[in-house]
């Protein structure tokens, strides 16, 4: 199997990550922060070490500003719903994942007003459109670092500077950027990332960074291991926002993977993916029966190439690639309907091939040949 669905989750995973999780579950997996015995303390220490590793990865000065979540969706919900209240205005873009758009839409029922800024057909964003959308009550701007549909890299630094000038909170969805692009929280108020994609961690892990001074309402109430006599959910970071028993083995595995990715180097991974993306993108664009979406300049996108073959439904193409060629891709709308409306695939969806650290140029050429063969059949 040639795995080209890294935009959904990375595969394979580092062997050391699996061993770290196994060691936790086999040797010391107590409930961290709930008891004083050796197993609980050891687990708590390992979780804290993972928190420090993630903080270091993103240049976060205080590890306690890292909240562990079950995925990026939970992190985004916590950031969006924990920040906005009745009468607030929020701005986002048409290229966002439903993990941003749906929480914002849900808050409309509570009196939060939203503006969705349109993007260019290649998925790119004009910052001037965002600036024109700002109102006196604009409290938050949310933007993805890179589109999960086209891979288009968004102008996060420029948006960050705009938010600082205007006194607006800035939340970045790093689902397709973390581990693929250099990311520093300087100038960012909140950052949501998955553990299981570019960081090569296990499924069911993620995190939210919250800048010191930013106040959030907890998304959940429950046990924190602290202030147990108090019926009001504490707001101390991070315990007050990690209600219930956390996924300690997964978090420990994520800590290992983040250190592994940092050791390899994000720039090295970025260069490797750009080479693969260029080979695949150019190969598909040279076919007369294939339509490729997003930027043609692969410096402007992460390792994603999205396309359709004329005469084929996108799901049919994905099934043929899987069944006849052993290539794993994703066909459909990628949980981002407005992004597909932007690039012109609202009625059709599209096929996404997304590269990871473990892919190579030989696999790209096999994928190109497979798409070419399919396109010639009809």
HELIX and SHEET records of a PDB file:
HELIX    1   1 UNK A   15  UNK A   23  1                                   9    
HELIX    2   2 UNK A   24  UNK A   28  3                                   5    
HELIX    3   3 UNK A   38  UNK A   57  1                                  20    
HELIX    4   4 UNK A   63  UNK A   65  5                                   3    
HELIX    5   5 UNK A   72  UNK A   83  1                                  12    
HELIX    6   6 UNK A   98  UNK A  107  1                                  10    
HELIX    7   7 UNK A  108  UNK A  110  5                                   3    
HELIX    8   8 UNK A  127  UNK A  133  1                                   7    
HELIX    9   9 UNK A  156  UNK A  166  1                                  11    
HELIX   10  10 UNK A  239  UNK A  241  5                                   3    
HELIX   11  11 UNK A  248  UNK A  264  1                                  17    
HELIX   12  12 UNK A  266  UNK A  285  1                                  20    
HELIX   13  13 UNK A  298  UNK A  300  5                                   3    
HELIX   14  14 UNK A  314  UNK A  325  1                                  12    
HELIX   15  15 UNK A  337  UNK A  343  1                                   7    
HELIX   16  16 UNK A  361  UNK A  377  1                                  17    
SHEET    1   A 2 UNK A   2  UNK A   3  0                                        
SHEET    2   A 2 UNK A 327  UNK A 328  1                                        
SHEET    1   B 7 UNK A  66  UNK A  69  0                                        
SHEET    2   B 7 UNK A 206  UNK A 210 -1                                        
SHEET    3   B 7 UNK A 190  UNK A 194 -1                                        
SHEET    4   B 7 UNK A 169  UNK A 173  1                                        
SHEET    5   B 7 UNK A 138  UNK A 144  1                                        
SHEET    6   B 7 UNK A  89  UNK A  93  1                                        
SHEET    7   B 7 UNK A 113  UNK A 117  1                                        
SHEET    1   C 4 UNK A 290  UNK A 293  0                                        
SHEET    2   C 4 UNK A 304  UNK A 309 -1                                        
SHEET    3   C 4 UNK A 350  UNK A 354 -1                                        
SHEET    4   C 4 UNK A 330  UNK A 332 -1                                        
END                                                                             
